[in-house]
Amino acid sequence: MQTDLREMKTSGLMKMHDLDESDLVMVRKYGAIITPKLEEYAVLFYEWIAELPEYQLLFSNPEVMGRARSEQINYWRSFFNARVDDTYVQERRKIGEVHARVGLSLPSYFAAMNVSFIIFTKKLYDGGLYSEEYSSAISALTKLMHFDITIVVETYSRLINERISKQSKALMEMSTPVTQIWQDILMLPVVGIIDSKRAQDIMMTILSRIGETRAKVFIMDISGVAVVDSAVANHLFKITKSTGLMGCTSLISGISPAIAQTIVNLGINVDEVNSTATLRDALEQAFKIIGRTVT
């Protein structure tokens, strides 16, 4: 089962990355060399950014670029200060939220972190540490950077997945437009490909609408469906049985000769299914069921 990082304490996140106070001490020691050079870092970093089309789109506005640059310097100042607590973690989650909101891709984020690491360890480092200290500092920087990346990516991925889920739900609702065309009569035109997942979504939407409207008749027109396999056919007939349990008669209209032949060849029992060739026939039958006459 996937662990939700939001439920983990800061100490648990640090343990997961083998990050302890001795590492943070080394980050601060290295930061004493780098922090005064953060403006120089920004120059080098944004020279690299200028070559990337994705960043050019995001930072085409000089005001936006200036604000992003200022926030980035503050981020690295916090990083090299290395006071890892709940506030520090929450700041990293906000960065993930910003990346998800503006649509910056994860590969670009990883590349930016890699370039920053190179700038800090190769271009700005002045050789002020002993060899063993430098080795320990690089190890500590790597751990803390991975710590940050984990939080940012987890937040980014969670928000993107939530957005996709909402979009999928909206598309599902759009693809199952159950409409009340007359008092006590609902209709759903089904178009395109039906798989088992979509058939299940259709059933849930239909039953919900029947419960809301107390409809007596439900018409499902499948004239826009080109292919029906055994699984889909069974789902369609399960829908008619489910609506029947709610006191609603189901009519399936628009069964093409090809679909009719497929259903027969599959050996599916259609004795309990009310079907018509056309939507007009289904409407006429629906009005008879509710005791209405259209003249």
C-alpha positions in Angstrom: 0.0 0.0 0.0 1.4 3.4 -1.0 2.4 5.6 2.0 0.9 9.1 2.2 3.8 11.4 3.0 1.3 13.9 4.5 0.7 11.5 7.4 4.4 11.2 8.1 6.1 13.3 10.7 9.2 15.3 9.8 11.4 13.0 11.8 9.9 10.0 9.8 10.7 11.7 6.5 14.3 12.4 7.6 14.7 8.8 8.7 13.4 7.6 5.4 16.2 9.6 3.7 18.9 8.7 6.2 19.1 12.4 7.1 20.2 13.3 10.6 21.5 16.4 12.5 25.1 15.7 11.5 24.1 16.0 7.9 22.3 19.3 8.5 25.4 20.6 10.3 27.5 19.9 7.1 24.8 21.5 4.9 25.0 24.7 7.0 28.8 24.6 6.9 28.8 24.3 3.1 26.0 26.9 3.0 28.3 29.4 4.7 30.4 29.3 1.5 27.4 29.3 -0.9 24.8 31.6 0.6 26.8 34.8 0.0 27.0 33.7 -3.7 23.2 33.1 -4.2 22.9 36.1 -6.5 25.7 34.7 -8.6 23.9 31.4 -8.6 20.8 33.1 -9.9 22.7 34.6 -12.8 24.1 31.2 -13.8 20.8 29.4 -13.3 18.8 31.8 -15.4 21.3 31.7 -18.2 20.6 28.0 -18.4 16.8 28.6 -18.2 17.0 31.0 -21.2 17.8 28.1 -23.4 14.7 26.0 -22.5 11.4 26.6 -24.4 9.2 25.5 -21.4 10.8 28.1 -19.1 10.6 30.8 -21.7 6.8 30.3 -21.8 6.5 30.5 -18.0 8.8 33.4 -17.5 8.1 35.6 -20.6 6.9 38.3 -18.3 9.9 40.2 -16.6 7.8 40.8 -13.5 7.1 37.1 -13.1 10.7 36.2 -13.8 11.8 38.7 -11.1 9.4 37.3 -8.5 10.4 33.7 -9.4 14.1 34.6 -9.0 13.6 36.2 -5.7 11.5 33.2 -4.4 14.2 30.8 -5.7 17.0 32.6 -3.8 14.9 32.5 -0.6 14.3 28.8 -1.2 18.1 28.0 -1.4 18.8 30.3 1.6 16.3 28.2 3.6 17.9 25.0 2.2 21.4 26.0 3.3 20.1 27.2 6.6 19.0 23.5 7.0 16.5 24.0 9.9 14.4 21.0 8.9 11.1 21.2 10.8 7.3 21.1 10.0 7.5 24.6 8.5 10.4 23.6 6.2 8.4 20.6 5.0 5.2 22.7 4.5 7.3 25.2 2.4 8.4 22.3 0.1 4.8 21.2 -0.3 3.8 24.7 -1.4 6.5 24.5 -4.1 4.9 21.2 -5.3 1.6 22.9 -5.4 3.0 25.8 -7.4 4.6 23.5 -9.9 1.3 21.6 -10.4 -0.6 24.8 -10.8 1.6 26.4 -13.4 2.1 23.1 -15.2 5.9 22.8 -15.0 6.8 19.3 -15.9 8.6 17.0 -13.5 11.5 16.3 -16.0 12.1 20.1 -16.1 12.0 20.3 -12.3 14.5 17.4 -12.0 16.8 19.1 -14.6 16.6 22.4 -12.7 17.6 20.7 -9.4 20.5 18.9 -11.1 21.8 22.1 -12.7 21.5 23.8 -9.3 23.5 21.0 -7.7 26.2 21.3 -10.3 26.4 25.1 -9.9 26.7 24.8 -6.1 29.3 22.0 -6.1 31.4 22.9 -9.1 31.0 26.5 -10.2 30.6 28.3 -6.9 32.6 26.1 -4.6 35.9 27.8 -3.6 37.8 24.8 -2.1 37.3 26.0 1.5 36.8 22.6 3.0 39.1 19.8 3.7 38.7 16.8 1.5 36.8 14.7 4.1 34.6 17.6 5.0 33.8 18.3 1.3 32.9 14.6 0.8 30.6 14.7 3.9 29.1 18.0 2.8 28.3 16.6 -0.7 26.7 13.5 0.8 24.6 15.7 3.1 23.6 18.1 0.3 22.5 15.1 -1.8 20.4 13.7 1.1 18.7 17.0 1.8 18.1 17.7 -1.9 16.5 14.2 -2.3 14.4 15.0 0.8 13.1 18.2 -0.8 12.5 16.5 -4.2 10.5 13.7 -2.6 8.1 16.1 -0.9 7.7 18.3 -4.0 7.2 15.4 -6.3 4.7 13.7 -4.0 2.7 16.9 -3.7 2.9 17.6 -7.4 1.8 14.0 -8.3 -1.1 14.0 -5.8 -2.5 17.3 -7.1 -2.1 16.2 -10.7 -3.9 12.9 -10.0 -6.7 14.7 -8.2 -7.1 17.0 -11.2 -7.1 14.1 -13.6 -9.7 12.3 -11.4 -11.9 15.4 -11.5 -11.6 15.7 -15.2 -12.4 12.0 -15.7 -15.5 12.4 -13.5 -16.5 15.5 -15.6 -16.0 13.6 -18.8 -17.9 10.6 -17.5 -20.8 12.9 -16.6 -20.7 14.5 -20.0 -20.6 11.1 -21.7 -23.7 9.9 -19.7 -26.2 12.8 -20.2 -29.4 11.3 -18.7 -32.1 13.7 -19.7 -35.7 13.9 -18.5 -37.5 14.3 -21.9 -41.0 14.1 -20.4 -42.5 13.7 -17.0 -41.7 10.2 -15.8 -39.5 9.5 -18.9 -35.7 9.6 -18.9 -33.4 9.1 -22.0 -29.7 8.4 -22.5 -28.2 8.5 -26.0 -25.0 6.3 -25.8 -22.4 7.2 -28.4 -18.9 5.7 -29.1 -17.2 2.7 -27.5 -18.6 1.1 -24.4 -16.2 -0.9 -22.2 -17.0 -2.5 -18.9 -15.9 0.6 -16.9 -18.1 3.0 -18.9 -21.0 0.6 -18.7 -20.6 0.5 -14.9 -20.5 4.4 -14.8 -23.6 4.5 -17.0 -25.5 2.2 -14.6 -24.6 4.3 -11.6 -25.6 7.5 -13.3 -28.9 6.1 -14.5 -29.9 4.6 -11.1 -29.0 7.9 -9.4 -31.2 9.9 -11.9 -34.1 7.4 -11.5 -33.9 7.9 -7.7 -33.9 11.6 -8.1 -36.8 11.9 -10.6 -38.8 8.8 -9.8 -39.1 8.1 -13.5 -41.3 5.3 -14.7 -39.6 4.7 -18.0 -35.9 4.8 -19.1 -34.9 4.8 -22.7 -31.3 3.9 -23.7 -30.6 4.6 -27.3 -27.5 2.8 -28.6 -27.8 3.7 -32.3 -24.4 5.4 -31.9 -22.7 2.3 -30.7 -20.9 0.4 -33.4 -19.6 -2.6 -31.5 -21.0 -4.7 -28.6 -19.2 -7.6 -27.1 -20.4 -10.2 -24.6 -19.3 -8.2 -21.5 -20.9 -5.0 -22.7 -24.1 -6.7 -23.7 -24.4 -8.3 -20.3 -23.8 -4.9 -18.7 -26.6 -3.4 -20.8 -29.0 -6.1 -19.7 -27.9 -5.7 -16.1 -28.9 -2.1 -16.4 -32.4 -3.0 -17.5 -32.8 -5.4 -14.6 -31.4 -2.9 -12.1 -33.8 -0.2 -13.2 -36.7 -2.7 -13.0 -35.9 -3.2 -9.3 -36.5 0.5 -8.9 -39.8 0.3 -10.5 -38.7 1.8 -13.8 -39.2 0.1 -17.2 -36.1 0.1 -19.5 -36.3 0.3 -23.2 -33.3 -0.2 -25.5 -33.6 1.5 -28.8 -31.4 1.7 -31.9 -30.2 -1.9 -32.0 -28.6 -2.3 -35.4 -28.8 -5.5 -37.4 -25.1 -6.1 -36.6 -25.6 -5.7 -32.9 -28.7 -7.8 -32.9 -26.8 -10.6 -34.7 -23.9 -10.3 -32.2 -26.3 -10.6 -29.3 -27.9 -13.7 -30.7 -24.6 -15.3 -31.6 -23.4 -14.7 -28.0 -26.4 -16.7 -26.8 -27.5 -13.9 -24.4 -31.0 -14.3 -23.0 -33.0 -11.4 -24.3 -36.5 -12.5 -23.2 -36.7 -9.9 -20.5 -35.3 -7.0 -22.6 -37.7 -4.4 -24.1 -36.0 -3.4 -27.4 -37.0 -1.3 -30.4 -35.3 -0.7 -33.7 -35.7 3.1 -33.5 -35.9 5.9 -30.9 -39.3 6.9 -32.3 -40.7 3.4 -31.5 -39.2 3.5 -28.0 -40.9 6.9 -27.4 -44.3 5.7 -28.5 -43.9 2.7 -26.2 -42.8 4.9 -23.3 -45.9 7.1 -23.7 -48.1 4.0 -23.6 -46.5 2.8 -20.4 -47.2 6.1 -18.6 -50.7 6.3 -20.1 -50.1 9.3 -22.3 -51.2 9.8 -25.9 -49.3 12.1 -28.3 -51.4 13.6 -31.1 
